[in-house]
Amino acid sequence: MKKLPNCPHCGQKITYLEAWSLRKKSEHVCQSCERVSSASLKPAIYKIATGTICISFVISFIALIFVRNCTAWPIFFVAVPFILFYLIAPFFVTIEGAEADEELYPNDSSRILN
């Protein structure tokens, strides 16, 4: 299994829940050094998401053909790939160190607060 990301500034390991919440955020503020880092997803997660959708379609198609009575089992089997996807998604988060705003915008006077 892949490892969870570390803070690029101080090296503190990011917890599973923090990584899970970073899936939808673009910035991460470290709890120990309080520095901002940019968070993103690895490109492989999109291939895994596509595979998850395809597997669920195949499972639902098989359930539609072979299951004659109405039971909840096909719904459970369709949901299993999505549950597994959400469990492994935090392992595909990357965190990169962001440079200081002064280095990114050296001549931008609109960023100075009065």
N, CA, C and O atoms as a GROMACS GRO file, in nm:
protein
  456
    1MET      N    1   0.085  -0.117   0.000
    1MET     CA    2   0.000   0.000   0.000
    1MET      C    3   0.090   0.124   0.000
    1MET      O    4   0.197   0.125   0.060
    2LYS      N    5   0.044   0.223  -0.067
    2LYS     CA    6   0.119   0.347  -0.073
    2LYS      C    7   0.111   0.420   0.060
    2LYS      O    8   0.024   0.392   0.142
    3LYS      N    9   0.204   0.513   0.079
    3LYS     CA   10   0.208   0.587   0.205
    3LYS      C   11   0.129   0.716   0.192
    3LYS      O   12   0.109   0.769   0.083
    4LEU      N   13   0.085   0.766   0.305
    4LEU     CA   14   0.020   0.896   0.311
    4LEU      C   15   0.126   1.004   0.296
    4LEU      O   16   0.243   0.981   0.329
    5PRO      N   17   0.088   1.123   0.246
    5PRO     CA   18   0.189   1.227   0.222
    5PRO      C   19   0.240   1.289   0.352
    5PRO      O   20   0.176   1.282   0.457
    6ASN      N   21   0.357   1.351   0.341
    6ASN     CA   22   0.419   1.426   0.451
    6ASN      C   23   0.419   1.573   0.416
    6ASN      O   24   0.411   1.610   0.299
    7CYS      N   25   0.428   1.658   0.518
    7CYS     CA   26   0.442   1.801   0.496
    7CYS      C   27   0.578   1.826   0.430
    7CYS      O   28   0.679   1.779   0.481
    8PRO      N   29   0.582   1.898   0.319
    8PRO     CA   30   0.710   1.922   0.252
    8PRO      C   31   0.802   2.017   0.329
    8PRO      O   32   0.922   2.022   0.301
    9HIS      N   33   0.748   2.090   0.424
    9HIS     CA   34   0.828   2.187   0.499
    9HIS      C   35   0.892   2.125   0.623
    9HIS      O   36   1.012   2.140   0.644
   10CYS      N   37   0.811   2.057   0.705
   10CYS     CA   38   0.864   2.003   0.831
   10CYS      C   39   0.871   1.851   0.832
   10CYS      O   40   0.936   1.794   0.919
   11GLY      N   41   0.805   1.784   0.738
   11GLY     CA   42   0.811   1.639   0.728
   11GLY      C   43   0.710   1.564   0.814
   11GLY      O   44   0.714   1.442   0.820
   12GLN      N   45   0.619   1.636   0.879
   12GLN     CA   46   0.519   1.568   0.962
   12GLN      C   47   0.423   1.490   0.872
   12GLN      O   48   0.380   1.540   0.768
   13LYS      N   49   0.392   1.368   0.914
   13LYS     CA   50   0.302   1.283   0.837
   13LYS      C   51   0.158   1.334   0.847
   13LYS      O   52   0.112   1.369   0.955
   14ILE      N   53   0.090   1.336   0.736
   14ILE     CA   54  -0.050   1.378   0.730
   14ILE      C   55  -0.136   1.259   0.770
   14ILE      O   56  -0.113   1.148   0.724
   15THR      N   57  -0.235   1.281   0.854
   15THR     CA   58  -0.322   1.172   0.896
   15THR      C   59  -0.415   1.130   0.782
   15THR      O   60  -0.432   1.202   0.684
   16TYR      N   61  -0.475   1.012   0.799
   16TYR     CA   62  -0.565   0.959   0.697
   16TYR      C   63  -0.684   1.053   0.675
   16TYR      O   64  -0.722   1.079   0.561
   17LEU      N   65  -0.742   1.104   0.783
   17LEU     CA   66  -0.858   1.192   0.770
   17LEU      C   67  -0.822   1.325   0.705
   17LEU      O   68  -0.902   1.380   0.629
   18GLU      N   69  -0.703   1.378   0.736
   18GLU     CA   70  -0.658   1.502   0.670
   18GLU      C   71  -0.640   1.479   0.520
   18GLU      O   72  -0.681   1.561   0.439
   19ALA      N   73  -0.577   1.367   0.485
   19ALA     CA   74  -0.557   1.336   0.344
   19ALA      C   75  -0.690   1.314   0.274
   19ALA      O   76  -0.707   1.352   0.158
   20TRP      N   77  -0.786   1.254   0.345
   20TRP     CA   78  -0.917   1.231   0.285
   20TRP      C   79  -0.988   1.364   0.258
   20TRP      O   80  -1.056   1.378   0.156
   21SER      N   81  -0.972   1.460   0.348
   21SER     CA   82  -1.035   1.590   0.326
   21SER      C   83  -0.960   1.673   0.222
   21SER      O   84  -1.018   1.762   0.161
   22LEU      N   85  -0.832   1.644   0.200
   22LEU     CA   86  -0.754   1.719   0.100
   22LEU      C   87  -0.789   1.680  -0.042
   22LEU      O   88  -0.746   1.748  -0.136
   23ARG      N   89  -0.865   1.574  -0.061
   23ARG     CA   90  -0.903   1.533  -0.197
   23ARG      C   91  -0.974   1.645  -0.271
   23ARG      O   92  -0.961   1.657  -0.393
   24LYS      N   93  -1.049   1.726  -0.198
   24LYS     CA   94  -1.128   1.832  -0.262
   24LYS      C   95  -1.072   1.971  -0.239
   24LYS      O   96  -1.129   2.068  -0.289
   25LYS      N   97  -0.963   1.982  -0.165
   25LYS     CA   98  -0.903   2.113  -0.139
   25LYS      C   99  -0.778   2.129  -0.224
   25LYS      O  100  -0.722   2.031  -0.273
   26SER      N  101  -0.734   2.253  -0.241
   26SER     CA  102  -0.612   2.276  -0.317
   26SER      C  103  -0.499   2.325  -0.228
   26SER      O  104  -0.385   2.335  -0.274
   27GLU      N  105  -0.526   2.354  -0.103
   27GLU     CA  106  -0.424   2.400  -0.011
   27GLU      C  107  -0.429   2.322   0.119
   27GLU      O  108  -0.535   2.276   0.162
   28HIS      N  109  -0.312   2.307   0.179
   28HIS     CA  110  -0.301   2.238   0.308
   28HIS      C  111  -0.218   2.325   0.401
   28HIS      O  112  -0.110   2.370   0.364
   29VAL      N  113  -0.268   2.349   0.521
   29VAL     CA  114  -0.194   2.421   0.624
   29VAL      C  115  -0.151   2.319   0.727
   29VAL      O  116  -0.234   2.255   0.792
   30CYS      N  117  -0.020   2.304   0.743
   30CYS     CA  118   0.036   2.206   0.836
   30CYS      C  119   0.002   2.246   0.979
   30CYS      O  120   0.007   2.364   1.013
   31GLN      N  121  -0.033   2.149   1.062
   31GLN     CA  122  -0.069   2.178   1.200
   31GLN      C  123   0.053   2.207   1.287
   31GLN      O  124   0.042   2.276   1.388
   32SER      N  125   0.169   2.154   1.248
   32SER     CA  126   0.286   2.176   1.333
   32SER      C  127   0.365   2.300   1.292
   32SER      O  128   0.403   2.380   1.379
   33CYS      N  129   0.391   2.320   1.162
   33CYS     CA  130   0.470   2.437   1.121
   33CYS      C  131   0.384   2.552   1.069
   33CYS      O  132   0.434   2.662   1.048
   34GLU      N  133   0.255   2.527   1.048
   34GLU     CA  134   0.157   2.627   1.002
   34GLU      C  135   0.194   2.692   0.869
   34GLU      O  136   0.159   2.807   0.844
   35ARG      N  137   0.265   2.619   0.784
   35ARG     CA  138   0.299   2.670   0.652
   35ARG      C  139   0.202   2.612   0.549
   35ARG      O  140   0.151   2.502   0.567
   36VAL      N  141   0.179   2.686   0.443
   36VAL     CA  142   0.082   2.648   0.341
   36VAL      C  143   0.152   2.567   0.232
   36VAL      O  144   0.262   2.601   0.189
   37SER      N  145   0.086   2.460   0.190
   37SER     CA  146   0.135   2.376   0.082
   37SER      C  147   0.021   2.353  -0.016
   37SER      O  148  -0.096   2.361   0.020
   38SER      N  149   0.056   2.324  -0.140
   38SER     CA  150  -0.048   2.296  -0.240
   38SER      C  151  -0.073   2.146  -0.244
   38SER      O  152   0.020   2.066  -0.244
   39ALA      N  153  -0.200   2.109  -0.248
   39ALA     CA  154  -0.240   1.969  -0.250
   39ALA      C  155  -0.304   1.937  -0.384
   39ALA      O  156  -0.378   2.018  -0.440
   40SER      N  157  -0.274   1.819  -0.435
   40SER     CA  158  -0.334   1.775  -0.560
   40SER      C  159  -0.346   1.623  -0.559
   40SER      O  160  -0.294   1.556  -0.469
   41LEU      N  161  -0.413   1.570  -0.659
   41LEU     CA  162  -0.428   1.426  -0.672
   41LEU      C  163  -0.334   1.373  -0.778
   41LEU      O  164  -0.306   1.441  -0.877
   42LYS      N  165  -0.284   1.252  -0.757
   42LYS     CA  166  -0.200   1.188  -0.857
   42LYS      C  167  -0.286   1.151  -0.978
   42LYS      O  168  -0.402   1.116  -0.960
   43PRO      N  169  -0.231   1.157  -1.098
   43PRO     CA  170  -0.311   1.126  -1.218
   43PRO      C  171  -0.366   0.984  -1.220
   43PRO      O  172  -0.467   0.959  -1.286
   44ALA      N  173  -0.304   0.892  -1.152
   44ALA     CA  174  -0.352   0.753  -1.152
   44ALA      C  175  -0.490   0.738  -1.090
   44ALA      O  176  -0.561   0.643  -1.121
   45ILE      N  177  -0.529   0.831  -1.003
   45ILE     CA  178  -0.659   0.820  -0.938
   45ILE      C  179  -0.773   0.831  -1.039
   45ILE      O  180  -0.880   0.773  -1.018
   46TYR      N  181  -0.752   0.904  -1.147
   46TYR     CA  182  -0.857   0.918  -1.249
   46TYR      C  183  -0.876   0.789  -1.326
   46TYR      O  184  -0.988   0.756  -1.365
   47LYS      N  185  -0.769   0.714  -1.348
   47LYS     CA  186  -0.780   0.583  -1.412
   47LYS      C  187  -0.851   0.485  -1.319
   47LYS      O  188  -0.933   0.404  -1.364
   48ILE      N  189  -0.820   0.493  -1.192
   48ILE     CA  190  -0.886   0.406  -1.094
   48ILE      C  191  -1.034   0.440  -1.085
   48ILE      O  192  -1.118   0.350  -1.073
   49ALA      N  193  -1.068   0.568  -1.090
   49ALA     CA  194  -1.209   0.610  -1.086
   49ALA      C  195  -1.284   0.557  -1.208
   49ALA      O  196  -1.397   0.509  -1.196
   50THR      N  197  -1.222   0.565  -1.325
   50THR     CA  198  -1.284   0.512  -1.446
   50THR      C  199  -1.304   0.362  -1.436
   50THR      O  200  -1.408   0.310  -1.475
   51GLY      N  201  -1.205   0.292  -1.383
   51GLY     CA  202  -1.217   0.148  -1.362
   51GLY      C  203  -1.327   0.114  -1.264
   51GLY      O  204  -1.400   0.016  -1.283
   52THR      N  205  -1.340   0.194  -1.160
   52THR     CA  206  -1.445   0.172  -1.060
   52THR      C  207  -1.584   0.185  -1.123
   52THR      O  208  -1.673   0.105  -1.096
   53ILE      N  209  -1.599   0.287  -1.206
   53ILE     CA  210  -1.729   0.307  -1.273
   53ILE      C  211  -1.758   0.192  -1.367
   53ILE      O  212  -1.871   0.143  -1.371
   54CYS      N  213  -1.658   0.148  -1.443
   54CYS     CA  214  -1.677   0.036  -1.537
   54CYS      C  215  -1.713  -0.092  -1.464
   54CYS      O  216  -1.802  -0.166  -1.507
   55ILE      N  217  -1.644  -0.120  -1.355
   55ILE     CA  218  -1.675  -0.241  -1.277
   55ILE      C  219  -1.817  -0.235  -1.223
   55ILE      O  220  -1.887  -0.336  -1.222
   56SER      N  221  -1.861  -0.119  -1.177
   56SER     CA  222  -1.997  -0.106  -1.125
   56SER      C  223  -2.101  -0.125  -1.235
   56SER      O  224  -2.207  -0.184  -1.212
   57PHE      N  225  -2.071  -0.075  -1.355
   57PHE     CA  226  -2.162  -0.097  -1.467
   57PHE      C  227  -2.172  -0.245  -1.502
   57PHE      O  228  -2.281  -0.295  -1.530
   58VAL      N  229  -2.061  -0.314  -1.501
   58VAL     CA  230  -2.062  -0.458  -1.531
   58VAL      C  231  -2.140  -0.533  -1.425
   58VAL      O  232  -2.220  -0.621  -1.457
   59ILE      N  233  -2.118  -0.500  -1.299
   59ILE     CA  234  -2.191  -0.566  -1.190
   59ILE      C  235  -2.341  -0.540  -1.202
   59ILE      O  236  -2.421  -0.631  -1.185
   60SER      N  237  -2.379  -0.415  -1.232
   60SER     CA  238  -2.522  -0.385  -1.244
   60SER      C  239  -2.583  -0.453  -1.367
   60SER      O  240  -2.699  -0.494  -1.363
   61PHE      N  241  -2.507  -0.464  -1.474
   61PHE     CA  242  -2.557  -0.533  -1.594
   61PHE      C  243  -2.577  -0.682  -1.566
   61PHE      O  244  -2.678  -0.739  -1.606
   62ILE      N  245  -2.481  -0.743  -1.498
   62ILE     CA  246  -2.494  -0.885  -1.463
   62ILE      C  247  -2.611  -0.905  -1.368
   62ILE      O  248  -2.686  -1.001  -1.382
   63ALA      N  249  -2.627  -0.815  -1.272
   63ALA     CA  250  -2.738  -0.826  -1.178
   63ALA      C  251  -2.872  -0.808  -1.250
   63ALA      O  252  -2.970  -0.873  -1.215
   64LEU      N  253  -2.875  -0.720  -1.348
   64LEU     CA  254  -2.998  -0.697  -1.423
   64LEU      C  255  -3.039  -0.822  -1.502
   64LEU      O  256  -3.157  -0.852  -1.515
   65ILE      N  257  -2.940  -0.892  -1.555
   65ILE     CA  258  -2.970  -1.010  -1.636
   65ILE      C  259  -3.002  -1.132  -1.551
   65ILE      O  260  -3.097  -1.204  -1.580
   66PHE      N  261  -2.924  -1.157  -1.446
   66PHE     CA  262  -2.933  -1.283  -1.374
   66PHE      C  263  -3.018  -1.279  -1.247
   66PHE      O  264  -3.061  -1.384  -1.201
   67VAL      N  265  -3.042  -1.164  -1.190
   67VAL     CA  266  -3.121  -1.158  -1.068
   67VAL      C  267  -3.265  -1.127  -1.106
   67VAL      O  268  -3.297  -1.020  -1.158
   68ARG      N  269  -3.351  -1.223  -1.079
   68ARG     CA  270  -3.491  -1.209  -1.118
   68ARG      C  271  -3.577  -1.144  -1.009
   68ARG      O  272  -3.670  -1.070  -1.039
   69ASN      N  273  -3.546  -1.170  -0.885
   69ASN     CA  274  -3.627  -1.114  -0.778
   69ASN      C  275  -3.561  -0.987  -0.724
   69ASN      O  276  -3.440  -0.967  -0.739
   70CYS      N  277  -3.641  -0.903  -0.664
   70CYS     CA  278  -3.589  -0.776  -0.611
   70CYS      C  279  -3.528  -0.798  -0.473
   70CYS      O  280  -3.597  -0.823  -0.375
   71THR      N  281  -3.397  -0.787  -0.469
   71THR     CA  282  -3.325  -0.797  -0.342
   71THR      C  283  -3.228  -0.680  -0.333
   71THR      O  284  -3.205  -0.609  -0.432
   72ALA      N  285  -3.171  -0.660  -0.216
   72ALA     CA  286  -3.077  -0.550  -0.195
   72ALA      C  287  -2.934  -0.591  -0.230
   72ALA      O  288  -2.845  -0.505  -0.234
   73TRP      N  289  -2.908  -0.719  -0.254
   73TRP     CA  290  -2.772  -0.764  -0.281
   73TRP      C  291  -2.708  -0.699  -0.404
   73TRP      O  292  -2.591  -0.663  -0.397
   74PRO      N  293  -2.778  -0.684  -0.514
   74PRO     CA  294  -2.714  -0.616  -0.629
   74PRO      C  295  -2.671  -0.473  -0.598
   74PRO      O  296  -2.567  -0.427  -0.645
   75ILE      N  297  -2.751  -0.403  -0.519
   75ILE     CA  298  -2.714  -0.266  -0.481
   75ILE      C  299  -2.587  -0.267  -0.397
   75ILE      O  300  -2.500  -0.182  -0.415
   76PHE      N  301  -2.577  -0.363  -0.306
   76PHE     CA  302  -2.456  -0.375  -0.225
   76PHE      C  303  -2.334  -0.404  -0.311
   76PHE      O  304  -2.229  -0.343  -0.292
   77PHE      N  305  -2.347  -0.496  -0.407
   77PHE     CA  306  -2.233  -0.532  -0.492
   77PHE      C  307  -2.192  -0.418  -0.585
   77PHE      O  308  -2.075  -0.408  -0.620
   78VAL      N  309  -2.286  -0.335  -0.625
   78VAL     CA  310  -2.252  -0.217  -0.706
   78VAL      C  311  -2.181  -0.113  -0.620
   78VAL      O  312  -2.093  -0.042  -0.669
   79ALA      N  313  -2.217  -0.104  -0.494
   79ALA     CA  314  -2.157  -0.003  -0.406
   79ALA      C  315  -2.017  -0.041  -0.358
   79ALA      O  316  -1.940   0.048  -0.322
   80VAL      N  317  -1.983  -0.168  -0.357
   80VAL     CA  318  -1.853  -0.212  -0.306
   80VAL      C  319  -1.736  -0.147  -0.379
   80VAL      O  320  -1.644  -0.100  -0.311
   81PRO      N  321  -1.731  -0.140  -0.512
   81PRO     CA  322  -1.618  -0.074  -0.577
   81PRO      C  323  -1.605   0.073  -0.540
   81PRO      O  324  -1.493   0.124  -0.527
   82PHE      N  325  -1.717   0.142  -0.522
   82PHE     CA  326  -1.711   0.283  -0.484
   82PHE      C  327  -1.662   0.301  -0.340
   82PHE      O  328  -1.588   0.395  -0.311
   83ILE      N  329  -1.702   0.211  -0.252
   83ILE     CA  330  -1.654   0.216  -0.114
   83ILE      C  331  -1.503   0.194  -0.110
   83ILE      O  332  -1.431   0.265  -0.040
   84LEU      N  333  -1.455   0.096  -0.186
   84LEU     CA  334  -1.311   0.071  -0.193
   84LEU      C  335  -1.236   0.190  -0.253
   84LEU      O  336  -1.126   0.223  -0.208
   85PHE      N  337  -1.295   0.253  -0.353
   85PHE     CA  338  -1.233   0.370  -0.415
   85PHE      C  339  -1.216   0.483  -0.313
   85PHE      O  340  -1.110   0.545  -0.306
   86TYR      N  341  -1.321   0.509  -0.236
   86TYR     CA  342  -1.313   0.616  -0.137
   86TYR      C  343  -1.216   0.583  -0.024
   86TYR      O  344  -1.160   0.673   0.038
   87LEU      N  345  -1.196   0.454   0.004
   87LEU     CA  346  -1.101   0.416   0.107
   87LEU      C  347  -0.956   0.432   0.062
   87LEU      O  348  -0.869   0.462   0.145
   88ILE      N  349  -0.928   0.413  -0.068
   88ILE     CA  350  -0.789   0.426  -0.115
   88ILE      C  351  -0.756   0.565  -0.169
   88ILE      O  352  -0.639   0.595  -0.191
   89ALA      N  353  -0.856   0.649  -0.190
   89ALA     CA  354  -0.832   0.782  -0.248
   89ALA      C  355  -0.733   0.867  -0.169
   89ALA      O  356  -0.654   0.936  -0.233
   90PRO      N  357  -0.732   0.868  -0.036
   90PRO     CA  358  -0.635   0.951   0.036
   90PRO      C  359  -0.489   0.915   0.009
   90PRO      O  360  -0.401   0.999   0.027
   91PHE      N  361  -0.464   0.794  -0.034
   91PHE     CA  362  -0.326   0.753  -0.063
   91PHE      C  363  -0.275   0.811  -0.195
   91PHE      O  364  -0.157   0.795  -0.227
   92PHE      N  365  -0.361   0.876  -0.271
   92PHE     CA  366  -0.321   0.937  -0.398
   92PHE      C  367  -0.314   1.089  -0.391
   92PHE      O  368  -0.310   1.156  -0.494
   93VAL      N  369  -0.314   1.144  -0.270
   93VAL     CA  370  -0.300   1.288  -0.250
   93VAL      C  371  -0.151   1.320  -0.245
   93VAL      O  372  -0.074   1.252  -0.178
   94THR      N  373  -0.111   1.425  -0.316
   94THR     CA  374   0.027   1.474  -0.307
   94THR      C  375   0.026   1.615  -0.251
   94THR      O  376  -0.065   1.693  -0.277
   95ILE      N  377   0.130   1.646  -0.175
   95ILE     CA  378   0.144   1.779  -0.117
   95ILE      C  379   0.280   1.832  -0.157
   95ILE      O  380   0.383   1.769  -0.133
   96GLU      N  381   0.279   1.950  -0.218
   96GLU     CA  382   0.403   2.014  -0.261
   96GLU      C  383   0.417   2.147  -0.190
   96GLU      O  384   0.318   2.216  -0.165
   97GLY      N  385   0.540   2.183  -0.158
   97GLY     CA  386   0.566   2.308  -0.088
   97GLY      C  387   0.536   2.428  -0.175
   97GLY      O  388   0.581   2.436  -0.289
   98ALA      N  389   0.460   2.521  -0.121
   98ALA     CA  390   0.428   2.645  -0.192
   98ALA      C  391   0.532   2.750  -0.154
   98ALA      O  392   0.574   2.760  -0.039
   99GLU      N  393   0.571   2.828  -0.251
   99GLU     CA  394   0.666   2.935  -0.223
   99GLU      C  395   0.593   3.052  -0.157
   99GLU      O  396   0.471   3.061  -0.161
  100ALA      N  397   0.670   3.139  -0.098
  100ALA     CA  398   0.610   3.255  -0.032
  100ALA      C  399   0.546   3.347  -0.136
  100ALA      O  400   0.590   3.351  -0.251
  101ASP      N  401   0.443   3.420  -0.096
  101ASP     CA  402   0.375   3.512  -0.187
  101ASP      C  403   0.469   3.619  -0.240
  101ASP      O  404   0.455   3.663  -0.354
  102GLU      N  405   0.564   3.662  -0.159
  102GLU     CA  406   0.657   3.765  -0.205
  102GLU      C  407   0.743   3.715  -0.319
  102GLU      O  408   0.780   3.791  -0.409
  103GLU      N  409   0.776   3.586  -0.317
  103GLU     CA  410   0.857   3.530  -0.425
  103GLU      C  411   0.773   3.510  -0.550
  103GLU      O  412   0.824   3.522  -0.662
  104LEU      N  413   0.645   3.480  -0.533
  104LEU     CA  414   0.559   3.458  -0.649
  104LEU      C  415   0.517   3.590  -0.714
  104LEU      O  416   0.508   3.598  -0.837
  105TYR      N  417   0.492   3.692  -0.632
  105TYR     CA  418   0.445   3.821  -0.682
  105TYR      C  419   0.532   3.934  -0.628
  105TYR      O  420   0.487   4.008  -0.540
  106PRO      N  421   0.656   3.950  -0.675
  106PRO     CA  422   0.744   4.049  -0.615
  106PRO      C  423   0.702   4.193  -0.639
  106PRO      O  424   0.730   4.279  -0.556
  107ASN      N  425   0.635   4.222  -0.750
  107ASN     CA  426   0.601   4.361  -0.784
  107ASN      C  427   0.450   4.387  -0.779
  107ASN      O  428   0.404   4.489  -0.830
  108ASP      N  429   0.375   4.301  -0.720
  108ASP     CA  430   0.231   4.314  -0.717
  108ASP      C  431   0.190   4.395  -0.593
  108ASP      O  432   0.188   4.341  -0.483
  109SER      N  433   0.159   4.521  -0.611
  109SER     CA  434   0.123   4.608  -0.498
  109SER      C  435  -0.018   4.583  -0.449
  109SER      O  436  -0.053   4.626  -0.339
  110SER      N  437  -0.102   4.517  -0.527
  110SER     CA  438  -0.239   4.493  -0.485
  110SER      C  439  -0.246   4.389  -0.374
  110SER      O  440  -0.350   4.378  -0.308
  111ARG      N  441  -0.141   4.313  -0.351
  111ARG     CA  442  -0.140   4.210  -0.248
  111ARG      C  443  -0.101   4.265  -0.112
  111ARG      O  444  -0.107   4.193  -0.012
  112ILE      N  445  -0.060   4.393  -0.106
  112ILE     CA  446  -0.021   4.454   0.020
  112ILE      C  447  -0.145   4.504   0.091
  112ILE      O  448  -0.224   4.580   0.034
  113LEU      N  449  -0.161   4.463   0.215
  113LEU     CA  450  -0.278   4.504   0.292
  113LEU      C  451  -0.250   4.636   0.361
  113LEU      O  452  -0.140   4.657   0.413
  114ASN      N  453  -0.347   4.725   0.364
  114ASN     CA  454  -0.331   4.854   0.430
  114ASN      C  455  -0.374   4.848   0.573
  114ASN      O  456  -0.367   4.948   0.644
   0.00000   0.00000   0.00000
